[in-house]
């Protein structure tokens, strides 16, 4: 990933973080909330190649660690999203055509967001954080999965064009 793309990606994640914290977090979705930030971050990770996925996951996690509403220690989200990006990068050959089929892409993104949230709960439990009851956590995970499946097809074409626009000639 070129230094210019790193700057573009980092600025995109900062803008997305502000939108998530100032607008999306204030909407009361039925069942549970929705993380536009995680959905877009996992989508960008799925679009990237091996190295680009790892860098994108780390940058997305680093920006998410700046959230004032997060009780997690600094670096937890960076670790989680880098791990999810690593899983995407390692399994890239088996899911190489994920961007060609929108239905498969939505399923993979929804699974990646759910995996990231489950990892957050797991690391939180290891670090002694109070996560809530199993029923509440299951409701939050299920609701976020539902809203991710509903909203991902809406931003998928625009995100794909944005990703293609930021690629350099060598990366294409």
Residue pairs with C-beta under 8 A, 6 or more apart in sequence:
1 9
1 48
1 51
1 52
1 55
1 56
1 171
2 168
2 171
4 168
5 52
5 166
5 167
5 168
5 171
6 55
6 59
8 166
9 44
9 55
9 56
9 59
9 166
10 59
10 63
12 162
13 37
13 41
13 59
13 60
13 63
14 63
16 36
16 37
16 40
16 41
17 37
17 63
17 64
17 66
17 67
19 36
20 35
20 36
20 37
21 67
21 68
21 69
24 34
24 35
24 36
24 37
25 33
25 69
27 33
27 34
29 143
29 147
30 143
31 139
31 142
31 143
31 146
31 147
32 139
32 140
32 141
32 142
32 143
32 144
32 146
32 147
33 140
33 143
33 144
33 147
34 143
34 144
34 147
34 148
34 151
35 113
35 117
35 144
35 148
36 151
37 60
37 64
38 113
38 116
38 117
38 144
38 148
39 109
39 113
39 148
39 151
39 152
39 155
40 155
40 159
41 56
41 57
41 60
41 64
41 81
42 84
42 109
42 112
42 113
42 116
43 105
43 109
43 152
43 155
43 156
43 159
44 56
44 60
44 159
44 163
45 53
45 56
45 57
45 60
45 81
45 84
45 85
45 88
45 112
46 53
46 88
46 98
46 99
46 105
46 108
46 109
46 112
47 99
47 159
47 160
47 163
48 55
48 56
48 85
48 89
48 163
49 89
49 92
49 171
50 89
50 92
51 89
52 171
53 85
53 86
53 88
53 89
53 92
54 82
54 85
54 86
54 89
56 85
57 81
57 82
57 83
57 84
57 85
57 86
57 88
58 78
58 81
58 82
58 85
60 77
60 81
61 77
61 78
61 79
61 80
61 81
61 82
62 77
62 78
64 70
64 77
64 78
64 81
65 72
65 74
65 75
65 76
65 77
65 78
67 77
70 77
71 129
72 120
72 123
72 124
72 127
72 129
73 127
76 120
76 123
76 124
76 127
77 120
79 123
80 116
80 119
80 120
80 123
81 116
83 119
84 112
84 115
84 116
84 119
87 115
88 95
88 112
95 104
95 108
97 104
98 104
98 105
98 108
99 105
99 160
102 153
102 156
105 152
105 156
106 149
106 152
106 153
106 156
107 149
109 148
109 152
110 145
110 148
110 149
110 152
113 144
113 145
113 148
114 141
114 144
114 145
114 148
117 140
117 141
117 144
118 141
121 131
121 137
124 131
125 131
131 137
164 172
